Amino acid sequence: MTRADPEKPALLGGPKAVTLDATEANRWPIITEEDEAAVLQVLRDGDLSQHPVTRQLEDDYRAYFGRRHALAHCNGTAALLAAFFALDLEPGDEVLVPSATFWASVVPMLWVGALPVFCESEPDRLGLDPEDVARKITPRTRAMVVVHLWGMPSRMTELFEIAQRHKLKIIEDASHAQGATWRGRKCGTLGDISVFSLQGSKLAPAGEGGIFLTDDDALMERATCLGDISRIIELPMPAKRFAATSFGIKTRMAPLSAAVARVQLRHLPERNRRRGDNLRYLSERLERLGFDTFLPPNHVQRVYFEFLIRHHPERSGLPADTLLEALRAEGCDIELPRYPLVHQQPIFTEGHFARIARLEGCQDIDLPTYRPDALPKTEAANRNLIKLPNFPSAERDLLDQYARAFEKVITHAAQIAAARLG
Ligand SMILES: Cc1ncc(COP(=O)(O)O)c(C=O)c1O
């Protein structure tokens, strides 16, 4: 019997490059006895709504990020709603946002009558493109939402400059960037309001949870009045008079989630380090093969909420779907990025946003038309992205197998492409 040629791509009948089981290497979140003990403590203490662990989590976040106020929320979406509410936006006020993000960076603003103005994302860091942001400012612009997509800090120098020049508030959605820094400053300290989602896949997860951070007493007060029914009573007058009702919703975090979140935050630096070491190691191999792996500039320390890379079909000679097919045949777990562009979603393109924002028929407000083809640069920047596992606990042998899979496919690109055409 002849042995299979180890160099031959699996798609053309060769052996798979990836043979190791990756279940443990990619298990996330990492839950240990420390998380279990923290949850058990809350259960045994018996106060499942107002256990002090939620306040302790807020203290942890305040201390870790060096901010004056932290308010825990039931999820990141609620924390973002609180951020839009806190800014006291008027109906029809405009907020500059990226379209390449999870919808919660944008859509909650409709509930306070604000309108998103979608801006291009730039291709190097996938965050707001400062040039387009500057172009889209109008007399109604009040704020911008900066999202550090996939853990890569945005172009803050230019965005700060624009915000300052036009007196815009910055809401920093740092949900993907727990532990990242920009010019030595932690993401989560860069906005007038900064928000983290602590949803289960995040870098310091709670299961469900969100954190609202600010240094501004007035912003904190408004966020609290929106829906933290146990905190309003502690506010000074006159805000305290809303203690019996809030402003109609309830946003506080469940203590069982807070218990997990405290333990996860404690382990954030060491777990980011391991994941980062692994993905930088793999990035170096993939860069050599012609992929963009979104390596940060020197003044930025990125983290990896997700590991996306960009394929250049014109360089490799492989169409995107053939590349995916060939890598999957090698045993790689490869997916496409999971966020559709927000401006192309029917809530905007079919006009539903106007009803949610209660702006239909309002005089003085020209309702925008959201066109799906409005952001060609964003579409281009997000084309040909592929998503690899995050390898939070992988050893080098698994990473080497993935690198090998890519090497096999790229070195045999011409044969693979020809076989697929034939
Ligand atoms: C960038 C971003 N912002 C906001 C959210 C919303 O957070 P949550 O799911 O906790 O409501 C998420 C995701 O979950 C997110 O990825």
PDBQT file of the ligand as one rigid body, heavy atoms in Angstrom, charges set to zero:
ROOT
HETATM    1  C1  LIG A 501     -20.118  45.230  20.024  1.00  0.00    +0.000 C 
HETATM    2  C2  LIG A 501     -21.265  44.776  20.876  1.00  0.00    +0.000 A 
HETATM    3  N1  LIG A 501     -22.036  45.702  21.456  1.00  0.00    +0.000 NA
HETATM    4  C3  LIG A 501     -23.087  45.368  22.207  1.00  0.00    +0.000 A 
HETATM    5  C4  LIG A 501     -23.426  44.058  22.424  1.00  0.00    +0.000 A 
HETATM    6  C5  LIG A 501     -24.662  43.756  23.182  1.00  0.00    +0.000 C 
HETATM    7  O1  LIG A 501     -24.437  43.137  24.357  1.00  0.00    +0.000 OA
HETATM    8  P1  LIG A 501     -25.420  42.067  24.988  1.00  0.00    +0.000 P 
HETATM    9  O2  LIG A 501     -25.446  40.868  24.115  1.00  0.00    +0.000 OA
HETATM   10  O3  LIG A 501     -24.779  41.812  26.322  1.00  0.00    +0.000 OA
HETATM   11  O4  LIG A 501     -26.749  42.713  25.134  1.00  0.00    +0.000 OA
HETATM   12  C6  LIG A 501     -22.643  43.053  21.856  1.00  0.00    +0.000 A 
HETATM   13  C7  LIG A 501     -22.894  41.639  22.020  1.00  0.00    +0.000 C 
HETATM   14  O5  LIG A 501     -23.255  40.842  22.501  1.00  0.00    +0.000 OA
HETATM   15  C8  LIG A 501     -21.540  43.420  21.051  1.00  0.00    +0.000 A 
HETATM   16  O6  LIG A 501     -20.791  42.488  20.460  1.00  0.00    +0.000 OA
ENDROOT
TORSDOF 0
